[in-house]
Amino acid sequence: MIEIKEIDEGLFRSEKEQYQFIIGEYATYNRYYKIIVQQKSNIDIGLMSISTGIKPQVLLYNNMLLVGAGDGFFIYDLNGDLIKNYSTFPAFYEFIIKEQKILIISELSVLLLDSTFNKVWERDFNEIIDLNEIKDNDIILRDFNGNFIHLNFLTGE
């Protein structure tokens, strides 16, 4: 189980809080989170992220920590080593795991990773998009103007 708590900067930086590792870099406009991964013993992780109005998403997958927050998607091992990261500029929305692949939705793009976290395909858009639904292998997006966009899950076409 994973718990995400938003905390203030003072508590984040206090000596009372001890983290196995910290994700992100300091900025005056950051939001601060404590991620608790409950394993045999708890793993406490600090997260500093720009505020986009979207709560971070964290999941343990194949013994790796997947974190979508701010304007990035990060893959860490449980020792705190960064395996890979991908920009989701300007804002991360969500990720979904389907058929051992990771679909990452951001404000202006969609990215599919394979089970070893390598990019399969990526599509960028000029309008803000949102995931409407996934039906079989059809990803249905809706843009800011209300237009529907259909992408094949496996190819991005």
Residue pairs with C-beta under 8 A, 6 or more apart in sequence:
1 38
2 35
2 36
2 37
2 38
2 58
2 59
2 60
3 35
3 36
3 38
4 33
4 34
4 35
4 36
4 47
4 55
4 56
4 58
5 33
5 34
5 36
6 31
6 32
6 33
6 55
7 17
7 32
7 33
7 34
8 32
9 30
9 32
11 17
11 32
12 32
12 34
12 46
12 48
17 34
17 44
17 46
18 44
19 34
19 44
19 45
19 46
20 43
20 44
20 45
20 79
20 80
21 45
21 46
21 76
21 79
21 80
22 45
22 46
22 47
22 48
23 45
23 46
23 47
23 48
23 49
23 67
23 69
23 74
23 76
24 30
24 47
24 48
24 49
24 69
24 70
25 48
26 48
27 48
27 50
29 50
29 51
30 48
30 49
30 50
30 51
31 48
31 49
31 50
31 51
32 46
32 47
32 48
33 46
33 47
33 48
33 49
33 56
33 69
34 44
34 45
34 46
34 47
35 44
35 45
35 46
35 47
35 56
35 58
35 67
36 42
36 43
36 44
36 45
37 43
37 45
37 60
37 65
37 78
39 78
43 78
45 65
45 80
47 56
47 67
47 69
49 56
49 69
49 70
50 70
50 71
51 70
52 70
52 71
52 90
52 91
52 92
53 91
54 91
54 92
54 93
54 94
56 67
56 68
56 69
56 70
57 66
57 67
57 68
57 69
57 92
57 94
57 95
58 65
58 66
58 67
58 68
59 65
59 66
59 95
59 97
60 66
61 97
61 102
62 115
63 77
63 78
64 75
64 76
64 77
64 78
64 83
64 117
65 74
65 75
65 76
65 77
65 78
66 73
66 74
66 75
66 95
66 102
67 73
67 74
67 75
67 76
68 74
68 88
68 92
68 93
68 94
68 95
68 104
69 92
70 91
70 92
71 87
71 88
71 89
71 90
71 91
71 92
71 106
72 85
72 86
72 87
72 88
72 92
73 85
73 86
73 88
73 92
73 95
73 104
73 111
74 82
74 84
74 85
75 82
75 83
75 84
75 85
75 117
76 82
76 83
77 83
83 117
84 117
86 104
86 111
86 113
86 119
88 104
88 106
88 107
88 109
88 111
89 106
89 108
90 106
90 107
90 108
91 106
91 107
92 104
92 106
93 105
93 106
93 107
93 130
93 131
94 104
94 105
94 131
95 102
95 103
95 104
95 105
96 102
96 103
96 105
96 131
96 134
97 103
98 134
98 153
99 153
100 114
100 115
101 112
101 113
101 114
101 115
101 120
101 153
102 112
102 113
102 117
103 110
103 111
103 112
103 134
103 139
103 153
104 110
104 111
104 112
104 113
105 129
105 130
105 131
107 128
107 129
108 124
108 125
108 126
108 127
108 128
108 129
109 122
109 123
109 124
109 125
109 129
110 122
110 123
110 129
110 139
110 141
110 151
110 156
111 119
111 121
111 122
111 123
112 119
112 120
112 121
112 122
112 153
112 156
113 119
113 120
114 120
120 154
120 156
121 155
121 156
122 156
123 151
123 156
125 141
125 143
125 149
127 143
127 144
127 145
127 147
128 143
128 144
129 141
129 142
129 143
129 144
129 149
130 141
130 142
130 143
131 139
131 140
131 141
132 140
132 141
132 142
132 148
133 140
134 140
134 153
136 153
137 152
137 153
137 154
138 150
138 151
138 152
138 153
139 150
139 151
139 152
139 153
140 148
140 149
140 150
141 148
141 149
141 150
141 151
142 148
142 149
143 149
151 157
